[in-house]
Amino acid sequence: MKQLWIRNGLFVTMDDAAPVIKGHMVITEDRITYIGEQEPKDVSEQAEKMDGKGLVFLPGLVNTHGHAAMSLLRGFSDDQNLQVWLEQKMWPMEGRYVAADTRAGTALAIVEMLRTGTTTFVDMYDRMDEVAKVTEQSGIRGVLMRGAIGLCSEQEQKAKLEEAVAFALEWNGKANGRITTMLSPHAPYTCPPAFIEKFVQAAHDHSFALHTHMSESIREVEQNVQDYGVRPVEHLDRLGFFSRPALVAHAVHLTDEEITLLAERGVSVSHNPVSNLKLASGVARLPELLRAGVKVSLGTDSAASNNNLDLFQEITMAALLHKGISGDPTVIPASEALKLGTSLGAAAIWKSDEIGKLKTGMKADIAAIDIDQPHFYPMTDIVSHLVYAGSGRDVRHVWVDGRQVVKNGQCTTLDEEKIRREAQDSFDRLLNG
């Protein structure tokens, strides 16, 4: 029986019953079996012991929207609006991808996510077998799906749907349960209604949740009205998309009525503030979504539109941006912002019974932050410091499923030097055609 006893630690639990604990935590195999102020009883004599002095431990971060393989295109096209960036820059480069490129980009992204404290990520792309293989090797937890664009022939649409379903069935529950899967038509503006309906039916047939991009830009919303007579929320609702558990990315341009509908349907929203700002897509109505009871989480989107995968930056942005927009400094307090990246993120992907909190019985997905640094002093409010002063660069250790995947700032499961080299080689080949 593998056991780790962390002593003399400071634990930000995200559990309202005991938000901050100074004391001890025991990890047995893949789960937290004790957390409290007093020394634990019945710890194995063979248990590994770790001194938590100078560290704060919190649940691993949950990144609920991204495209890991696009990390190869970081910095390739900046300062463009969404449609130009996507149609003229991203899609032509992505059209040159081969399996090795998807694998190289995914590995680069996973290294970055793990080293900045993310232990669970949601990923929508193609060649997803490559993404799943790297996910399995790295030790990270992944919610994976084959994203499908339907701007093609019916024969190609059929092939994409079959590939998406086959991937979801093959990989769901793999890697000792760390990999789960969903189905994902890319977006209402890239998928004809009948194509979306086929994904909805497949989700019902095989009991999968659904994920898509929605209402990211004003142009997208206007185009939906022009093409189908209604805005994207009503459009997807009519197509039955929300009849399954559903996660939508962005949801920037929403009316009050749409927010109410999303809450009624139990739809989860991935708020991607940095990507939305960089592409000038707008600012999602986060306070209103939360007040309505919508399950909101945070995502980075891809490194091509962010340009990093540090979820701490999204947490900070969520806390600051909506203060400035609303004129209310109390609107998203630090504690709420941190929940968006941890416990609320877990709830948004229907995993709150296993991840998102440091609590007995939960999975041991944990990030340890080095707080023995000037920007964490004086020691006043640790949650405030994490949100307003900290970043992913402060992460020192990470565990997923009780396995240490980052130690002293370095991944233990992946060859970082090789990954950087292969990512550069892949980009050079893509750039030169």
Secondary structure, DSSP 4 states (H G I P E B T S, - for coil): --EEEEEEEEEE---TTSSEEEEEEEEETTEEEEEESSPPSS--TT-EEEE-TTEEEEEPEEE-S--GGGGGGTTTS-S--HHIIIIIIIHHHHTT--HHHHHHHHHHHHHHHHHTTEEEEEEEESSHHHHHHHHHHH--EEEEEEEE---S-HHHHHHHHHHHHHHHHHHTTTTTTTEEE-BEE--TTTS-HHHHHHHHHHHHHHT--EEEEES-SHHHHHHHHHHHSS-HHHHHHHTTGGGS-EEEEE--S--HHHHHHHHHHT-EEEE-HHHHHHTT-----HHHHHHHT-EEEE----TTSSS---HHHHHHHHHHHHHHHHT-TTSS-HHHHHHHTTHHHHHHTT-TTTSSS--TTSB--EEEEE--SGGG-S-S-HHHHHHHT--GGGEEEEEETTEEEEETTEESSS-HHHHHHHHHHHHHHHHT-
